[in-house]
Amino acid sequence: MFLGASVPAVSAEPAAQGELKRFKASETTGAMYVLRSTGCHKAGDACQLELELSEGTGGKQKAKLPAGMAYGIQAASSESWSSGEEEQNVTTSVQPVRLEAGAWGLLVTQEGGFEHVHRHHRLYVVKDGGVTEAWNGDENFAGPESSHVGPYPLTPGSPVEGFYREYSFLSVEPDQWKLDAYRWDAAGRKVVKELRNRPARYAAIIGSFKTVQEAIASRDSAQLDHGCASGFLVLETTPHKRLTPGLFIVTSIHPEKKAAETALKKVGACNPKVSGYVKAL
């Protein structure tokens, strides 16, 4: 996870009924985002999660999160809450992101499901004295997908952060992987794609082939009986500018070069016939 500026302080006051947590919204006004559950009082009720501004009045805009949660929401960590079992399970996680020097947004992820877990991603910001959705990056809910979001430092020494959405889809031939980066356009008051200062990613590559069938066969061979290449994808190189186009690689993707090198060592230790190299994406 990339963390740029320090995590903002939260209110130390006892939570009101239905209130889950407060997150800093502004460095200058002291405004806080208030995450609360509404509409559930007993077992069987569905809780709706909402974000509102602490300084807002009754007429100010609230933002409703996309997925409801079962009665009996439990804190899974300081910034994550869960409820329900198996197919009915929903977990809501919150990550503050410093969009401007004095203003914060909230990245919210809700994931649910049992056999195939799927995720809703949202960015919420302050607007007109209330809270509004500024961006969403939901999965397609089409099969074995995985995605996550997080803040990252845009430039060294600046408190302002961007955020990313990393996505993978495990298909038959080939797999899909994509990293999109975003930043807050303060003048336009909107989210825009960040094309220059993107978060780093490194590919641990254990094979490069002309056809997807050859790449899949190589990955299967590398596995042996111990799942040596577990977590490795078969990706087409053409969408990635730093890779030779027209090929298919067997790879795992990492945010740090050292982590990619460690992944290669683990595969080699598991199956001595496998070697590889690291390439920045």
C-alpha positions as CSV (number, residue, x, y, z in Angstrom):
1,M,0.0,0.0,0.0
2,F,1.3,3.4,-0.9
3,L,0.9,6.1,1.8
4,G,1.9,9.6,1.0
5,A,1.1,12.1,3.8
6,S,0.5,10.9,7.3
7,V,-3.0,9.4,8.1
8,P,-5.3,12.2,9.3
9,A,-6.3,12.2,12.9
10,V,-9.8,11.1,13.8
11,S,-12.2,12.3,16.5
12,A,-11.5,11.0,19.9
13,E,-15.1,11.7,21.0
14,P,-17.4,8.7,21.7
15,A,-19.4,7.7,18.6
16,A,-23.0,8.6,18.5
17,Q,-25.6,5.8,18.0
18,G,-25.2,4.5,14.4
19,E,-21.9,6.4,14.0
20,L,-18.9,4.2,12.9
21,K,-16.1,6.7,12.6
22,R,-15.1,10.3,11.8
23,F,-12.3,11.2,9.3
24,K,-10.7,14.6,8.7
25,A,-12.1,16.5,5.7
26,S,-10.4,19.9,6.0
27,E,-7.2,21.2,7.5
28,T,-8.6,24.7,7.7
29,T,-12.2,24.4,9.0
30,G,-12.0,21.3,11.1
31,A,-14.8,19.6,9.2
32,M,-15.1,15.8,9.5
33,Y,-16.6,13.1,7.3
34,V,-19.0,11.1,9.5
35,L,-19.6,7.4,8.5
36,R,-22.8,6.0,10.0
37,S,-25.3,3.2,9.6
38,T,-29.0,3.9,9.3
39,G,-32.2,2.0,9.0
40,C,-31.3,-1.1,11.0
41,H,-32.5,-1.7,14.6
42,K,-32.8,-5.5,14.9
43,A,-31.7,-8.8,13.3
44,G,-33.0,-9.1,9.7
45,D,-32.8,-5.4,9.0
46,A,-30.5,-4.1,6.2
47,C,-28.2,-1.3,7.3
48,Q,-27.6,1.6,4.8
49,L,-24.2,3.2,5.2
50,E,-24.0,7.0,4.7
51,L,-21.3,9.7,4.7
52,E,-22.2,13.2,5.9
53,L,-20.3,16.3,6.8
54,S,-20.0,17.1,10.5
55,E,-20.6,20.8,9.7
56,G,-23.5,20.2,7.4
57,T,-27.1,20.9,8.4
58,G,-30.2,18.7,7.8
59,G,-30.5,19.9,4.3
60,K,-26.9,19.3,3.3
61,Q,-26.2,16.4,0.9
62,K,-25.3,12.9,2.2
63,A,-23.7,10.2,0.2
64,K,-25.1,6.7,0.3
65,L,-22.7,3.8,-0.1
66,P,-23.7,1.3,-2.8
67,A,-24.0,-1.9,-0.7
68,G,-26.1,-2.3,2.4
69,M,-24.8,-4.4,5.4
70,A,-26.5,-6.8,7.7
71,Y,-27.5,-5.8,11.3
72,G,-24.7,-6.3,13.7
73,I,-21.8,-4.5,12.0
74,Q,-18.5,-5.3,13.6
75,A,-15.2,-3.4,13.4
76,A,-12.6,-5.6,11.6
77,S,-9.9,-2.9,12.0
78,S,-9.7,0.8,12.8
79,E,-10.9,1.6,9.2
80,S,-12.8,-1.5,8.2
81,W,-16.2,-2.9,9.2
82,S,-17.9,-6.3,8.3
83,S,-21.3,-8.0,8.6
84,G,-23.2,-11.0,7.3
85,E,-22.0,-14.5,6.5
86,E,-20.8,-16.2,3.3
87,E,-22.9,-14.9,0.4
88,Q,-24.4,-12.2,2.6
89,N,-21.0,-10.9,3.9
90,V,-20.1,-7.3,3.1
91,T,-17.0,-5.5,4.3
92,T,-16.6,-1.8,4.1
93,S,-13.1,-0.2,4.2
94,V,-12.1,3.5,4.2
95,Q,-8.8,5.0,3.1
96,P,-8.2,8.8,3.5
97,V,-6.5,10.5,0.5
98,R,-5.1,14.0,0.6
99,L,-6.5,15.5,-2.6
100,E,-5.2,19.0,-1.9
101,A,-2.8,20.5,0.7
102,G,-5.7,21.3,3.0
103,A,-8.4,18.9,1.9
104,W,-9.1,15.2,2.2
105,G,-11.2,12.8,0.3
106,L,-12.2,9.2,1.2
107,L,-11.6,6.1,-0.8
108,V,-14.3,3.6,0.1
109,T,-14.3,-0.1,-0.9
110,Q,-17.2,-2.4,-0.3
111,E,-16.6,-6.1,-1.1
112,G,-19.0,-9.0,-0.8
113,G,-19.7,-12.5,-1.9
114,F,-18.4,-16.0,-1.1
115,E,-17.2,-18.0,-4.1
116,H,-16.3,-14.9,-6.2
117,V,-15.8,-11.8,-4.0
118,H,-16.6,-8.6,-5.9
119,R,-15.9,-4.9,-5.1
120,H,-17.4,-1.5,-5.3
121,H,-14.8,1.4,-5.2
122,R,-15.8,5.0,-4.6
123,L,-14.1,8.4,-3.9
124,Y,-16.1,10.8,-1.8
125,V,-15.4,14.5,-1.5
126,V,-16.8,17.6,0.1
127,K,-19.1,19.7,-2.2
128,D,-21.4,22.6,-1.4
129,G,-21.3,21.9,2.4
130,G,-22.1,18.2,2.0
131,V,-20.6,14.9,0.7
132,T,-20.7,13.7,-2.9
133,E,-19.4,10.8,-5.0
134,A,-16.5,12.1,-7.3
135,W,-15.4,8.8,-8.8
136,N,-16.2,5.1,-9.0
137,G,-14.3,2.0,-10.1
138,D,-16.6,-1.0,-9.7
139,E,-15.6,-4.5,-10.9
140,N,-17.6,-6.0,-13.8
141,F,-19.0,-8.8,-11.6
142,A,-18.4,-11.2,-14.4
143,G,-16.2,-13.9,-12.8
144,P,-12.9,-14.3,-10.9
145,E,-11.9,-10.6,-10.7
146,S,-9.8,-8.8,-8.1
147,S,-9.1,-5.1,-7.6
148,H,-7.9,-2.7,-5.0
149,V,-7.4,1.0,-4.6
150,G,-5.1,3.2,-2.6
151,P,-3.5,6.6,-2.3
152,Y,0.1,7.2,-3.4
153,P,2.5,10.2,-3.4
154,L,2.2,12.3,-6.6
155,T,5.6,14.1,-6.3
156,P,8.4,13.9,-3.6
157,G,7.9,16.4,-0.8
158,S,4.3,17.3,-1.6
159,P,1.5,16.4,0.8
160,V,-0.9,16.0,-2.2
161,E,-1.7,12.4,-3.1
162,G,-3.1,10.6,-6.1
163,F,-4.9,7.3,-6.0
164,Y,-4.9,4.2,-8.1
165,R,-7.1,1.2,-9.1
166,E,-5.3,-2.0,-9.8
167,Y,-7.4,-4.7,-11.5
168,S,-6.9,-8.3,-12.6
169,F,-9.3,-10.7,-14.3
170,L,-8.4,-14.4,-14.4
171,S,-9.6,-15.6,-17.8
172,V,-8.8,-18.6,-20.0
173,E,-6.5,-16.9,-22.4
174,P,-5.0,-14.6,-21.6
175,D,-5.5,-13.0,-18.1
176,Q,-6.0,-9.2,-17.8
177,W,-4.2,-6.8,-15.6
178,K,-4.5,-3.0,-15.5
179,L,-3.3,-0.1,-13.3
180,D,-5.1,3.2,-13.6
181,A,-3.9,6.3,-11.7
182,Y,-5.9,9.4,-10.9
183,R,-5.6,12.8,-9.2
184,W,-7.8,15.6,-8.1
185,D,-8.1,18.6,-10.4
186,A,-8.7,21.4,-7.8
187,A,-9.5,24.0,-10.4
188,G,-12.1,21.8,-12.2
189,R,-13.3,20.2,-8.9
190,K,-13.1,16.7,-10.5
191,V,-11.1,13.5,-10.8
192,V,-8.8,13.2,-13.8
193,K,-6.4,10.5,-15.0
194,E,-2.8,10.9,-14.0
195,L,-0.5,10.0,-16.9
196,R,2.9,11.2,-15.8
197,N,3.4,10.5,-12.1
198,R,2.0,7.0,-11.9
199,P,2.7,4.5,-9.1
200,A,5.6,2.1,-9.9
201,R,4.9,-1.5,-10.7
202,Y,7.5,-4.3,-11.5
203,A,6.9,-7.5,-13.4
204,A,8.6,-10.7,-12.2
205,I,8.8,-12.5,-15.6
206,I,9.5,-16.3,-15.8
207,G,8.8,-16.7,-19.5
208,S,8.0,-14.9,-22.8
209,F,6.3,-16.6,-25.7
210,K,4.8,-16.0,-29.1
211,T,1.4,-17.7,-28.3
212,V,-0.8,-17.7,-25.3
213,Q,-1.0,-21.5,-25.4
214,E,2.8,-21.7,-25.0
215,A,2.7,-19.3,-22.1
216,I,-0.1,-21.2,-20.3
217,A,1.8,-24.5,-20.8
218,S,5.0,-23.0,-19.4
219,R,3.2,-21.7,-16.3
220,D,1.6,-25.1,-15.8
221,S,5.0,-26.8,-16.1
222,A,6.6,-24.4,-13.6
223,Q,3.9,-25.2,-11.0
224,L,5.2,-28.8,-10.5
225,D,3.2,-30.4,-7.6
226,H,3.7,-27.5,-5.3
227,G,2.1,-24.6,-7.0
228,C,5.5,-23.0,-7.7
229,A,4.0,-20.3,-9.9
230,S,0.9,-19.7,-7.9
231,G,-0.4,-16.2,-8.4
232,F,1.4,-15.7,-11.7
233,L,-0.6,-14.4,-14.7
234,V,-0.4,-14.9,-18.4
235,L,-0.5,-11.4,-19.9
236,E,-0.3,-10.0,-23.4
237,T,2.6,-7.5,-23.7
238,T,1.1,-5.2,-26.4
239,P,-0.9,-3.0,-23.9
240,H,2.2,-2.3,-21.9
241,K,4.5,0.3,-23.5
242,R,7.7,-0.9,-21.8
243,L,7.3,-4.5,-22.9
244,T,8.1,-5.9,-26.4
245,P,4.7,-6.0,-28.2
246,G,3.1,-9.1,-29.7
247,L,4.2,-11.6,-27.0
248,F,2.7,-13.3,-23.9
249,I,4.5,-13.4,-20.6
250,V,4.2,-15.4,-17.4
251,T,4.4,-12.9,-14.7
252,S,3.5,-11.6,-11.2
253,I,3.2,-7.8,-10.6
254,H,4.6,-6.0,-7.6
255,P,4.8,-2.4,-6.3
256,E,8.5,-2.7,-5.5
257,K,11.4,-4.1,-7.4
258,K,12.7,-6.0,-4.4
259,A,9.4,-7.7,-4.0
260,A,9.5,-8.8,-7.7
261,E,13.0,-10.1,-7.2
262,T,11.9,-12.1,-4.1
263,A,9.0,-13.6,-6.1
264,L,11.5,-14.9,-8.7
265,K,13.7,-16.4,-6.0
266,K,10.7,-18.2,-4.4
267,V,9.8,-19.7,-7.8
268,G,13.4,-20.8,-8.4
269,A,13.7,-22.3,-5.0
270,C,10.5,-24.2,-5.6
271,N,11.4,-25.3,-9.1
272,P,15.1,-25.0,-10.0
273,K,14.3,-25.3,-13.7
274,V,12.6,-21.8,-13.6
275,S,14.5,-18.5,-13.8
276,G,13.5,-15.1,-14.9
277,Y,14.0,-11.3,-14.7
278,V,12.4,-8.1,-13.5
279,K,11.0,-5.4,-15.8
280,A,9.5,-2.1,-14.8
281,L,6.0,-1.6,-16.3
